[in-house]
Amino acid sequence: MVVIRLRREGTKNRPFYRIVAADQRFRRDGRFIEILGTYDPLTEKDSLKIDLEKADSWIQKGAQPTETVGSLIKKARKAAAAVA
């Protein structure tokens, strides 16, 4: 089963996340299928970049986003609607 989740990168006390599509059996920071975006929780502006088309494509194929990624996707959709 494919899941859309956060992959932690960065250094100690400076987390940086990539939003990835990965097989459920792979480790959190291990192999992944595709990078869908990035998330930096330490910055306020432009901390979330996600390709909504790719995310929607994976969800349509049956991928399950985690709770956190689901809320980030919702936030990205709201931001995209406000810009448009």
PyMOL Python script that loads the backbone (N, CA, C, O; Angstrom):
from pymol import cmd

cmd.read_pdbstr("""\
ATOM      1  N   MET A   1       0.840  -1.182   0.000  1.00  0.00           N
ATOM      2  CA  MET A   1       0.000   0.000   0.000  1.00  0.00           C
ATOM      3  C   MET A   1       0.890   1.253   0.000  1.00  0.00           C
ATOM      4  O   MET A   1       1.899   1.307   0.704  1.00  0.00           O
ATOM      5  N   VAL A   2       0.511   2.233  -0.781  1.00  0.00           N
ATOM      6  CA  VAL A   2       1.277   3.478  -0.886  1.00  0.00           C
ATOM      7  C   VAL A   2       0.683   4.505   0.084  1.00  0.00           C
ATOM      8  O   VAL A   2      -0.534   4.661   0.181  1.00  0.00           O
ATOM      9  N   VAL A   3       1.570   5.198   0.794  1.00  0.00           N
ATOM     10  CA  VAL A   3       1.155   6.260   1.707  1.00  0.00           C
ATOM     11  C   VAL A   3       1.875   7.544   1.327  1.00  0.00           C
ATOM     12  O   VAL A   3       2.972   7.511   0.768  1.00  0.00           O
ATOM     13  N   ILE A   4       1.255   8.666   1.631  1.00  0.00           N
ATOM     14  CA  ILE A   4       1.888   9.966   1.435  1.00  0.00           C
ATOM     15  C   ILE A   4       2.230  10.463   2.831  1.00  0.00           C
ATOM     16  O   ILE A   4       1.347  10.677   3.661  1.00  0.00           O
ATOM     17  N   ARG A   5       3.526  10.644   3.080  1.00  0.00           N
ATOM     18  CA  ARG A   5       3.950  11.003   4.430  1.00  0.00           C
ATOM     19  C   ARG A   5       5.137  11.952   4.403  1.00  0.00           C
ATOM     20  O   ARG A   5       5.692  12.259   3.348  1.00  0.00           O
ATOM     21  N   LEU A   6       5.514  12.409   5.602  1.00  0.00           N
ATOM     22  CA  LEU A   6       6.654  13.299   5.749  1.00  0.00           C
ATOM     23  C   LEU A   6       7.917  12.467   5.916  1.00  0.00           C
ATOM     24  O   LEU A   6       7.926  11.454   6.617  1.00  0.00           O
ATOM     25  N   ARG A   7       8.976  12.911   5.264  1.00  0.00           N
ATOM     26  CA  ARG A   7      10.292  12.285   5.389  1.00  0.00           C
ATOM     27  C   ARG A   7      11.195  13.324   6.032  1.00  0.00           C
ATOM     28  O   ARG A   7      11.437  14.381   5.449  1.00  0.00           O
ATOM     29  N   ARG A   8      11.697  13.034   7.233  1.00  0.00           N
ATOM     30  CA  ARG A   8      12.472  14.028   7.984  1.00  0.00           C
ATOM     31  C   ARG A   8      13.888  14.127   7.447  1.00  0.00           C
ATOM     32  O   ARG A   8      14.572  13.126   7.235  1.00  0.00           O
ATOM     33  N   GLU A   9      14.302  15.361   7.236  1.00  0.00           N
ATOM     34  CA  GLU A   9      15.670  15.653   6.841  1.00  0.00           C
ATOM     35  C   GLU A   9      16.131  16.821   7.680  1.00  0.00           C
ATOM     36  O   GLU A   9      15.417  17.242   8.591  1.00  0.00           O
ATOM     37  N   GLY A  10      17.294  17.350   7.403  1.00  0.00           N
ATOM     38  CA  GLY A  10      17.818  18.451   8.199  1.00  0.00           C
ATOM     39  C   GLY A  10      18.697  17.927   9.311  1.00  0.00           C
ATOM     40  O   GLY A  10      19.005  16.737   9.376  1.00  0.00           O
ATOM     41  N   THR A  11      19.094  18.828  10.179  1.00  0.00           N
ATOM     42  CA  THR A  11      20.001  18.453  11.253  1.00  0.00           C
ATOM     43  C   THR A  11      19.275  18.425  12.593  1.00  0.00           C
ATOM     44  O   THR A  11      18.074  18.683  12.672  1.00  0.00           O
ATOM     45  N   LYS A  12      20.015  18.113  13.623  1.00  0.00           N
ATOM     46  CA  LYS A  12      19.466  18.072  14.967  1.00  0.00           C
ATOM     47  C   LYS A  12      18.918  19.456  15.329  1.00  0.00           C
ATOM     48  O   LYS A  12      19.597  20.467  15.152  1.00  0.00           O
ATOM     49  N   ASN A  13      17.704  19.488  15.828  1.00  0.00           N
ATOM     50  CA  ASN A  13      16.999  20.715  16.218  1.00  0.00           C
ATOM     51  C   ASN A  13      16.684  21.649  15.046  1.00  0.00           C
ATOM     52  O   ASN A  13      16.239  22.773  15.278  1.00  0.00           O
ATOM     53  N   ARG A  14      16.896  21.233  13.818  1.00  0.00           N
ATOM     54  CA  ARG A  14      16.559  22.023  12.626  1.00  0.00           C
ATOM     55  C   ARG A  14      15.829  21.122  11.632  1.00  0.00           C
ATOM     56  O   ARG A  14      16.371  20.828  10.567  1.00  0.00           O
ATOM     57  N   PRO A  15      14.613  20.676  11.952  1.00  0.00           N
ATOM     58  CA  PRO A  15      13.928  19.735  11.062  1.00  0.00           C
ATOM     59  C   PRO A  15      13.491  20.386   9.752  1.00  0.00           C
ATOM     60  O   PRO A  15      13.163  21.571   9.696  1.00  0.00           O
ATOM     61  N   PHE A  16      13.499  19.580   8.723  1.00  0.00           N
ATOM     62  CA  PHE A  16      13.037  19.963   7.398  1.00  0.00           C
ATOM     63  C   PHE A  16      12.413  18.703   6.827  1.00  0.00           C
ATOM     64  O   PHE A  16      12.994  17.624   6.941  1.00  0.00           O
ATOM     65  N   TYR A  17      11.256  18.815   6.224  1.00  0.00           N
ATOM     66  CA  TYR A  17      10.546  17.625   5.769  1.00  0.00           C
ATOM     67  C   TYR A  17      10.314  17.654   4.260  1.00  0.00           C
ATOM     68  O   TYR A  17      10.084  18.712   3.675  1.00  0.00           O
ATOM     69  N   ARG A  18      10.377  16.494   3.651  1.00  0.00           N
ATOM     70  CA  ARG A  18       9.934  16.308   2.278  1.00  0.00           C
ATOM     71  C   ARG A  18       8.638  15.520   2.334  1.00  0.00           C
ATOM     72  O   ARG A  18       8.515  14.571   3.108  1.00  0.00           O
ATOM     73  N   ILE A  19       7.679  15.908   1.522  1.00  0.00           N
ATOM     74  CA  ILE A  19       6.427  15.171   1.426  1.00  0.00           C
ATOM     75  C   ILE A  19       6.617  14.164   0.299  1.00  0.00           C
ATOM     76  O   ILE A  19       6.846  14.545  -0.849  1.00  0.00           O
ATOM     77  N   VAL A  20       6.520  12.875   0.629  1.00  0.00           N
ATOM     78  CA  VAL A  20       6.835  11.833  -0.341  1.00  0.00           C
ATOM     79  C   VAL A  20       5.719  10.796  -0.419  1.00  0.00           C
ATOM     80  O   VAL A  20       4.945  10.606   0.520  1.00  0.00           O
ATOM     81  N   ALA A  21       5.666  10.141  -1.560  1.00  0.00           N
ATOM     82  CA  ALA A  21       4.836   8.953  -1.726  1.00  0.00           C
ATOM     83  C   ALA A  21       5.772   7.767  -1.534  1.00  0.00           C
ATOM     84  O   ALA A  21       6.799   7.664  -2.204  1.00  0.00           O
ATOM     85  N   ALA A  22       5.411   6.869  -0.613  1.00  0.00           N
ATOM     86  CA  ALA A  22       6.290   5.745  -0.303  1.00  0.00           C
ATOM     87  C   ALA A  22       5.460   4.504  -0.015  1.00  0.00           C
ATOM     88  O   ALA A  22       4.293   4.590   0.366  1.00  0.00           O
ATOM     89  N   ASP A  23       6.084   3.356  -0.203  1.00  0.00           N
ATOM     90  CA  ASP A  23       5.451   2.107   0.182  1.00  0.00           C
ATOM     91  C   ASP A  23       5.362   2.082   1.705  1.00  0.00           C
ATOM     92  O   ASP A  23       6.291   2.512   2.388  1.00  0.00           O
ATOM     93  N   GLN A  24       4.277   1.593   2.226  1.00  0.00           N
ATOM     94  CA  GLN A  24       4.041   1.571   3.661  1.00  0.00           C
ATOM     95  C   GLN A  24       5.124   0.790   4.404  1.00  0.00           C
ATOM     96  O   GLN A  24       5.407   1.086   5.565  1.00  0.00           O
ATOM     97  N   ARG A  25       5.728  -0.197   3.758  1.00  0.00           N
ATOM     98  CA  ARG A  25       6.719  -1.050   4.408  1.00  0.00           C
ATOM     99  C   ARG A  25       8.090  -0.391   4.528  1.00  0.00           C
ATOM    100  O   ARG A  25       8.928  -0.850   5.304  1.00  0.00           O
ATOM    101  N   PHE A  26       8.332   0.685   3.767  1.00  0.00           N
ATOM    102  CA  PHE A  26       9.622   1.362   3.819  1.00  0.00           C
ATOM    103  C   PHE A  26       9.720   2.176   5.109  1.00  0.00           C
ATOM    104  O   PHE A  26       8.707   2.617   5.652  1.00  0.00           O
ATOM    105  N   ARG A  27      10.940   2.369   5.590  1.00  0.00           N
ATOM    106  CA  ARG A  27      11.157   3.167   6.791  1.00  0.00           C
ATOM    107  C   ARG A  27      10.782   4.620   6.550  1.00  0.00           C
ATOM    108  O   ARG A  27      10.718   5.067   5.405  1.00  0.00           O
ATOM    109  N   ARG A  28      10.535   5.353   7.621  1.00  0.00           N
ATOM    110  CA  ARG A  28      10.109   6.759   7.504  1.00  0.00           C
ATOM    111  C   ARG A  28      11.079   7.580   6.679  1.00  0.00           C
ATOM    112  O   ARG A  28      10.663   8.359   5.822  1.00  0.00           O
ATOM    113  N   ASP A  29      12.365   7.413   6.927  1.00  0.00           N
ATOM    114  CA  ASP A  29      13.372   8.201   6.220  1.00  0.00           C
ATOM    115  C   ASP A  29      14.099   7.371   5.174  1.00  0.00           C
ATOM    116  O   ASP A  29      15.182   7.744   4.721  1.00  0.00           O
ATOM    117  N   GLY A  30      13.509   6.254   4.794  1.00  0.00           N
ATOM    118  CA  GLY A  30      14.153   5.365   3.835  1.00  0.00           C
ATOM    119  C   GLY A  30      13.709   5.634   2.407  1.00  0.00           C
ATOM    120  O   GLY A  30      13.501   6.777   1.998  1.00  0.00           O
ATOM    121  N   ARG A  31      13.570   4.542   1.662  1.00  0.00           N
ATOM    122  CA  ARG A  31      13.213   4.663   0.249  1.00  0.00           C
ATOM    123  C   ARG A  31      11.844   5.295   0.077  1.00  0.00           C
ATOM    124  O   ARG A  31      10.988   5.219   0.958  1.00  0.00           O
ATOM    125  N   PHE A  32      11.657   5.918  -1.076  1.00  0.00           N
ATOM    126  CA  PHE A  32      10.370   6.504  -1.424  1.00  0.00           C
ATOM    127  C   PHE A  32      10.187   6.386  -2.931  1.00  0.00           C
ATOM    128  O   PHE A  32      11.131   6.081  -3.659  1.00  0.00           O
ATOM    129  N   ILE A  33       8.971   6.628  -3.387  1.00  0.00           N
ATOM    130  CA  ILE A  33       8.661   6.511  -4.811  1.00  0.00           C
ATOM    131  C   ILE A  33       8.826   7.847  -5.510  1.00  0.00           C
ATOM    132  O   ILE A  33       9.436   7.927  -6.576  1.00  0.00           O
ATOM    133  N   GLU A  34       8.270   8.917  -4.899  1.00  0.00           N
ATOM    134  CA  GLU A  34       8.304  10.228  -5.549  1.00  0.00           C
ATOM    135  C   GLU A  34       8.225  11.337  -4.501  1.00  0.00           C
ATOM    136  O   GLU A  34       7.530  11.201  -3.495  1.00  0.00           O
ATOM    137  N   ILE A  35       8.937  12.428  -4.743  1.00  0.00           N
ATOM    138  CA  ILE A  35       8.858  13.613  -3.886  1.00  0.00           C
ATOM    139  C   ILE A  35       7.699  14.479  -4.392  1.00  0.00           C
ATOM    140  O   ILE A  35       7.621  14.805  -5.577  1.00  0.00           O
ATOM    141  N   LEU A  36       6.810  14.840  -3.478  1.00  0.00           N
ATOM    142  CA  LEU A  36       5.652  15.651  -3.849  1.00  0.00           C
ATOM    143  C   LEU A  36       5.782  17.103  -3.398  1.00  0.00           C
ATOM    144  O   LEU A  36       5.098  17.979  -3.927  1.00  0.00           O
ATOM    145  N   GLY A  37       6.653  17.364  -2.425  1.00  0.00           N
ATOM    146  CA  GLY A  37       6.810  18.730  -1.959  1.00  0.00           C
ATOM    147  C   GLY A  37       7.736  18.803  -0.762  1.00  0.00           C
ATOM    148  O   GLY A  37       8.388  17.825  -0.398  1.00  0.00           O
ATOM    149  N   THR A  38       7.781  19.996  -0.149  1.00  0.00           N
ATOM    150  CA  THR A  38       8.623  20.222   1.023  1.00  0.00           C
ATOM    151  C   THR A  38       7.842  20.996   2.072  1.00  0.00           C
ATOM    152  O   THR A  38       6.862  21.677   1.771  1.00  0.00           O
ATOM    153  N   TYR A  39       8.303  20.874   3.315  1.00  0.00           N
ATOM    154  CA  TYR A  39       7.677  21.578   4.428  1.00  0.00           C
ATOM    155  C   TYR A  39       8.752  21.928   5.446  1.00  0.00           C
ATOM    156  O   TYR A  39       9.485  21.057   5.916  1.00  0.00           O
ATOM    157  N   ASP A  40       8.841  23.217   5.783  1.00  0.00           N
ATOM    158  CA  ASP A  40       9.791  23.678   6.787  1.00  0.00           C
ATOM    159  C   ASP A  40       8.997  24.298   7.933  1.00  0.00           C
ATOM    160  O   ASP A  40       8.497  25.414   7.792  1.00  0.00           O
ATOM    161  N   PRO A  41       8.870  23.604   9.062  1.00  0.00           N
ATOM    162  CA  PRO A  41       8.051  24.115  10.169  1.00  0.00           C
ATOM    163  C   PRO A  41       8.666  25.288  10.913  1.00  0.00           C
ATOM    164  O   PRO A  41       7.978  25.925  11.711  1.00  0.00           O
ATOM    165  N   LEU A  42       9.928  25.596  10.681  1.00  0.00           N
ATOM    166  CA  LEU A  42      10.594  26.661  11.426  1.00  0.00           C
ATOM    167  C   LEU A  42      10.456  28.029  10.782  1.00  0.00           C
ATOM    168  O   LEU A  42      10.763  29.037  11.419  1.00  0.00           O
ATOM    169  N   THR A  43      10.003  28.092   9.535  1.00  0.00           N
ATOM    170  CA  THR A  43       9.811  29.385   8.886  1.00  0.00           C
ATOM    171  C   THR A  43       8.322  29.667   8.739  1.00  0.00           C
ATOM    172  O   THR A  43       7.521  28.746   8.576  1.00  0.00           O
ATOM    173  N   GLU A  44       7.967  30.912   8.797  1.00  0.00           N
ATOM    174  CA  GLU A  44       6.559  31.295   8.714  1.00  0.00           C
ATOM    175  C   GLU A  44       6.085  31.425   7.264  1.00  0.00           C
ATOM    176  O   GLU A  44       5.050  30.871   6.892  1.00  0.00           O
ATOM    177  N   LYS A  45       6.850  32.163   6.445  1.00  0.00           N
ATOM    178  CA  LYS A  45       6.423  32.424   5.083  1.00  0.00           C
ATOM    179  C   LYS A  45       6.960  31.378   4.126  1.00  0.00           C
ATOM    180  O   LYS A  45       8.112  30.958   4.230  1.00  0.00           O
ATOM    181  N   ASP A  46       6.123  30.963   3.198  1.00  0.00           N
ATOM    182  CA  ASP A  46       6.503  30.027   2.143  1.00  0.00           C
ATOM    183  C   ASP A  46       7.161  28.757   2.689  1.00  0.00           C
ATOM    184  O   ASP A  46       8.109  28.243   2.095  1.00  0.00           O
ATOM    185  N   SER A  47       6.666  28.262   3.799  1.00  0.00           N
ATOM    186  CA  SER A  47       7.267  27.077   4.387  1.00  0.00           C
ATOM    187  C   SER A  47       6.712  25.792   3.781  1.00  0.00           C
ATOM    188  O   SER A  47       7.271  24.717   4.001  1.00  0.00           O
ATOM    189  N   LEU A  48       5.626  25.887   3.024  1.00  0.00           N
ATOM    190  CA  LEU A  48       4.981  24.711   2.448  1.00  0.00           C
ATOM    191  C   LEU A  48       4.947  24.840   0.936  1.00  0.00           C
ATOM    192  O   LEU A  48       4.369  25.783   0.394  1.00  0.00           O
ATOM    193  N   LYS A  49       5.568  23.888   0.265  1.00  0.00           N
ATOM    194  CA  LYS A  49       5.513  23.819  -1.192  1.00  0.00           C
ATOM    195  C   LYS A  49       5.113  22.400  -1.546  1.00  0.00           C
ATOM    196  O   LYS A  49       5.824  21.448  -1.223  1.00  0.00           O
ATOM    197  N   ILE A  50       3.975  22.257  -2.210  1.00  0.00           N
ATOM    198  CA  ILE A  50       3.496  20.929  -2.572  1.00  0.00           C
ATOM    199  C   ILE A  50       2.875  20.975  -3.959  1.00  0.00           C
ATOM    200  O   ILE A  50       2.160  21.917  -4.300  1.00  0.00           O
ATOM    201  N   ASP A  51       3.154  19.957  -4.749  1.00  0.00           N
ATOM    202  CA  ASP A  51       2.572  19.829  -6.080  1.00  0.00           C
ATOM    203  C   ASP A  51       1.221  19.131  -5.918  1.00  0.00           C
ATOM    204  O   ASP A  51       1.154  17.908  -5.801  1.00  0.00           O
ATOM    205  N   LEU A  52       0.151  19.920  -5.914  1.00  0.00           N
ATOM    206  CA  LEU A  52      -1.182  19.374  -5.663  1.00  0.00           C
ATOM    207  C   LEU A  52      -1.628  18.406  -6.756  1.00  0.00           C
ATOM    208  O   LEU A  52      -2.374  17.466  -6.482  1.00  0.00           O
ATOM    209  N   GLU A  53      -1.181  18.627  -7.987  1.00  0.00           N
ATOM    210  CA  GLU A  53      -1.551  17.714  -9.077  1.00  0.00           C
ATOM    211  C   GLU A  53      -0.978  16.326  -8.844  1.00  0.00           C
ATOM    212  O   GLU A  53      -1.671  15.324  -9.018  1.00  0.00           O
ATOM    213  N   LYS A  54       0.300  16.269  -8.446  1.00  0.00           N
ATOM    214  CA  LYS A  54       0.916  14.976  -8.151  1.00  0.00           C
ATOM    215  C   LYS A  54       0.246  14.312  -6.951  1.00  0.00           C
ATOM    216  O   LYS A  54      -0.007  13.107  -6.965  1.00  0.00           O
ATOM    217  N   ALA A  55      -0.040  15.097  -5.919  1.00  0.00           N
ATOM    218  CA  ALA A  55      -0.685  14.551  -4.716  1.00  0.00           C
ATOM    219  C   ALA A  55      -2.061  13.996  -5.064  1.00  0.00           C
ATOM    220  O   ALA A  55      -2.411  12.896  -4.636  1.00  0.00           O
ATOM    221  N   ASP A  56      -2.844  14.747  -5.836  1.00  0.00           N
ATOM    222  CA  ASP A  56      -4.164  14.279  -6.247  1.00  0.00           C
ATOM    223  C   ASP A  56      -4.065  13.010  -7.084  1.00  0.00           C
ATOM    224  O   ASP A  56      -4.886  12.102  -6.957  1.00  0.00           O
ATOM    225  N   SER A  57      -3.051  12.960  -7.939  1.00  0.00           N
ATOM    226  CA  SER A  57      -2.847  11.775  -8.767  1.00  0.00           C
ATOM    227  C   SER A  57      -2.600  10.547  -7.897  1.00  0.00           C
ATOM    228  O   SER A  57      -3.177   9.488  -8.141  1.00  0.00           O
ATOM    229  N   TRP A  58      -1.747  10.683  -6.886  1.00  0.00           N
ATOM    230  CA  TRP A  58      -1.461   9.553  -6.002  1.00  0.00           C
ATOM    231  C   TRP A  58      -2.681   9.162  -5.179  1.00  0.00           C
ATOM    232  O   TRP A  58      -2.943   7.976  -4.977  1.00  0.00           O
ATOM    233  N   ILE A  59      -3.425  10.154  -4.704  1.00  0.00           N
ATOM    234  CA  ILE A  59      -4.624   9.856  -3.916  1.00  0.00           C
ATOM    235  C   ILE A  59      -5.650   9.134  -4.782  1.00  0.00           C
ATOM    236  O   ILE A  59      -6.336   8.223  -4.321  1.00  0.00           O
ATOM    237  N   GLN A  60      -5.746   9.552  -6.042  1.00  0.00           N
ATOM    238  CA  GLN A  60      -6.672   8.904  -6.977  1.00  0.00           C
ATOM    239  C   GLN A  60      -6.286   7.444  -7.222  1.00  0.00           C
ATOM    240  O   GLN A  60      -7.146   6.595  -7.455  1.00  0.00           O
ATOM    241  N   LYS A  61      -4.976   7.164  -7.167  1.00  0.00           N
ATOM    242  CA  LYS A  61      -4.489   5.798  -7.363  1.00  0.00           C
ATOM    243  C   LYS A  61      -4.627   4.946  -6.104  1.00  0.00           C
ATOM    244  O   LYS A  61      -4.334   3.751  -6.128  1.00  0.00           O
ATOM    245  N   GLY A  62      -5.076   5.563  -4.994  1.00  0.00           N
ATOM    246  CA  GLY A  62      -5.317   4.802  -3.781  1.00  0.00           C
ATOM    247  C   GLY A  62      -4.350   5.069  -2.647  1.00  0.00           C
ATOM    248  O   GLY A  62      -4.424   4.399  -1.616  1.00  0.00           O
ATOM    249  N   ALA A  63      -3.447   6.023  -2.799  1.00  0.00           N
ATOM    250  CA  ALA A  63      -2.497   6.347  -1.730  1.00  0.00           C
ATOM    251  C   ALA A  63      -3.234   7.021  -0.575  1.00  0.00           C
ATOM    252  O   ALA A  63      -4.142   7.824  -0.791  1.00  0.00           O
ATOM    253  N   GLN A  64      -2.840   6.693   0.633  1.00  0.00           N
ATOM    254  CA  GLN A  64      -3.461   7.261   1.826  1.00  0.00           C
ATOM    255  C   GLN A  64      -2.527   8.285   2.458  1.00  0.00           C
ATOM    256  O   GLN A  64      -1.433   7.920   2.888  1.00  0.00           O
ATOM    257  N   PRO A  65      -2.924   9.567   2.530  1.00  0.00           N
ATOM    258  CA  PRO A  65      -2.078  10.551   3.214  1.00  0.00           C
ATOM    259  C   PRO A  65      -2.184  10.368   4.730  1.00  0.00           C
ATOM    260  O   PRO A  65      -3.237   9.994   5.246  1.00  0.00           O
ATOM    261  N   THR A  66      -1.087  10.635   5.431  1.00  0.00           N
ATOM    262  CA  THR A  66      -1.144  10.603   6.889  1.00  0.00           C
ATOM    263  C   THR A  66      -1.976  11.786   7.361  1.00  0.00           C
ATOM    264  O   THR A  66      -2.327  12.664   6.573  1.00  0.00           O
ATOM    265  N   GLU A  67      -2.285  11.802   8.643  1.00  0.00           N
ATOM    266  CA  GLU A  67      -3.111  12.876   9.194  1.00  0.00           C
ATOM    267  C   GLU A  67      -2.442  14.232   9.002  1.00  0.00           C
ATOM    268  O   GLU A  67      -3.093  15.203   8.616  1.00  0.00           O
ATOM    269  N   THR A  68      -1.140  14.296   9.272  1.00  0.00           N
ATOM    270  CA  THR A  68      -0.396  15.552   9.146  1.00  0.00           C
ATOM    271  C   THR A  68      -0.338  16.013   7.697  1.00  0.00           C
ATOM    272  O   THR A  68      -0.564  17.188   7.408  1.00  0.00           O
ATOM    273  N   VAL A  69      -0.038  15.099   6.792  1.00  0.00           N
ATOM    274  CA  VAL A  69       0.043  15.457   5.372  1.00  0.00           C
ATOM    275  C   VAL A  69      -1.331  15.868   4.858  1.00  0.00           C
ATOM    276  O   VAL A  69      -1.431  16.774   4.031  1.00  0.00           O
ATOM    277  N   GLY A  70      -2.382  15.224   5.328  1.00  0.00           N
ATOM    278  CA  GLY A  70      -3.735  15.602   4.935  1.00  0.00           C
ATOM    279  C   GLY A  70      -4.038  17.047   5.307  1.00  0.00           C
ATOM    280  O   GLY A  70      -4.635  17.783   4.521  1.00  0.00           O
ATOM    281  N   SER A  71      -3.625  17.454   6.508  1.00  0.00           N
ATOM    282  CA  SER A  71      -3.863  18.845   6.920  1.00  0.00           C
ATOM    283  C   SER A  71      -2.992  19.814   6.131  1.00  0.00           C
ATOM    284  O   SER A  71      -3.421  20.932   5.843  1.00  0.00           O
ATOM    285  N   LEU A  72      -1.764  19.402   5.775  1.00  0.00           N
ATOM    286  CA  LEU A  72      -0.901  20.261   4.961  1.00  0.00           C
ATOM    287  C   LEU A  72      -1.468  20.431   3.549  1.00  0.00           C
ATOM    288  O   LEU A  72      -1.402  21.522   2.983  1.00  0.00           O
ATOM    289  N   ILE A  73      -2.019  19.369   2.986  1.00  0.00           N
ATOM    290  CA  ILE A  73      -2.637  19.456   1.656  1.00  0.00           C
ATOM    291  C   ILE A  73      -3.829  20.404   1.702  1.00  0.00           C
ATOM    292  O   ILE A  73      -4.032  21.211   0.795  1.00  0.00           O
ATOM    293  N   LYS A  74      -4.617  20.295   2.775  1.00  0.00           N
ATOM    294  CA  LYS A  74      -5.774  21.178   2.935  1.00  0.00           C
ATOM    295  C   LYS A  74      -5.322  22.639   3.016  1.00  0.00           C
ATOM    296  O   LYS A  74      -5.940  23.518   2.415  1.00  0.00           O
ATOM    297  N   LYS A  75      -4.245  22.892   3.760  1.00  0.00           N
ATOM    298  CA  LYS A  75      -3.700  24.244   3.896  1.00  0.00           C
ATOM    299  C   LYS A  75      -3.189  24.763   2.550  1.00  0.00           C
ATOM    300  O   LYS A  75      -3.370  25.937   2.227  1.00  0.00           O
ATOM    301  N   ALA A  76      -2.553  23.892   1.767  1.00  0.00           N
ATOM    302  CA  ALA A  76      -2.027  24.287   0.449  1.00  0.00           C
ATOM    303  C   ALA A  76      -3.179  24.616  -0.503  1.00  0.00           C
ATOM    304  O   ALA A  76      -3.083  25.557  -1.291  1.00  0.00           O
ATOM    305  N   ARG A  77      -4.258  23.850  -0.431  1.00  0.00           N
ATOM    306  CA  ARG A  77      -5.424  24.127  -1.286  1.00  0.00           C
ATOM    307  C   ARG A  77      -6.037  25.492  -0.934  1.00  0.00           C
ATOM    308  O   ARG A  77      -6.437  26.251  -1.817  1.00  0.00           O
ATOM    309  N   LYS A  78      -6.101  25.787   0.366  1.00  0.00           N
ATOM    310  CA  LYS A  78      -6.651  27.063   0.807  1.00  0.00           C
ATOM    311  C   LYS A  78      -5.789  28.219   0.319  1.00  0.00           C
ATOM    312  O   LYS A  78      -6.310  29.246  -0.115  1.00  0.00           O
ATOM    313  N   ALA A  79      -4.481  28.055   0.389  1.00  0.00           N
ATOM    314  CA  ALA A  79      -3.564  29.089  -0.067  1.00  0.00           C
ATOM    315  C   ALA A  79      -3.651  29.273  -1.581  1.00  0.00           C
ATOM    316  O   ALA A  79      -3.594  30.398  -2.078  1.00  0.00           O
ATOM    317  N   ALA A  80      -3.788  28.167  -2.311  1.00  0.00           N
ATOM    318  CA  ALA A  80      -3.896  28.246  -3.765  1.00  0.00           C
ATOM    319  C   ALA A  80      -5.208  28.925  -4.177  1.00  0.00           C
ATOM    320  O   ALA A  80      -5.240  29.676  -5.152  1.00  0.00           O
ATOM    321  N   ALA A  81      -6.283  28.662  -3.438  1.00  0.00           N
ATOM    322  CA  ALA A  81      -7.575  29.287  -3.739  1.00  0.00           C
ATOM    323  C   ALA A  81      -7.530  30.793  -3.448  1.00  0.00           C
ATOM    324  O   ALA A  81      -8.148  31.586  -4.157  1.00  0.00           O
ATOM    325  N   ALA A  82      -6.798  31.174  -2.408  1.00  0.00           N
ATOM    326  CA  ALA A  82      -6.703  32.590  -2.055  1.00  0.00           C
ATOM    327  C   ALA A  82      -5.911  33.364  -3.100  1.00  0.00           C
ATOM    328  O   ALA A  82      -6.205  34.530  -3.365  1.00  0.00           O
ATOM    329  N   VAL A  83      -4.915  32.727  -3.693  1.00  0.00           N
ATOM    330  CA  VAL A  83      -4.103  33.379  -4.720  1.00  0.00           C
ATOM    331  C   VAL A  83      -4.874  33.493  -6.032  1.00  0.00           C
ATOM    332  O   VAL A  83      -4.779  34.504  -6.728  1.00  0.00           O
ATOM    333  N   ALA A  84      -5.627  32.469  -6.363  1.00  0.00           N
ATOM    334  CA  ALA A  84      -6.354  32.454  -7.634  1.00  0.00           C
ATOM    335  C   ALA A  84      -7.565  33.334  -7.657  1.00  0.00           C
ATOM    336  O   ALA A  84      -8.258  33.405  -8.673  1.00  0.00           O
TER     337      ALA A  84
END
""", "prot")
cmd.dss("prot")
cmd.show_as("cartoon", "prot")
cmd.util.cbc("prot")
cmd.orient("prot")
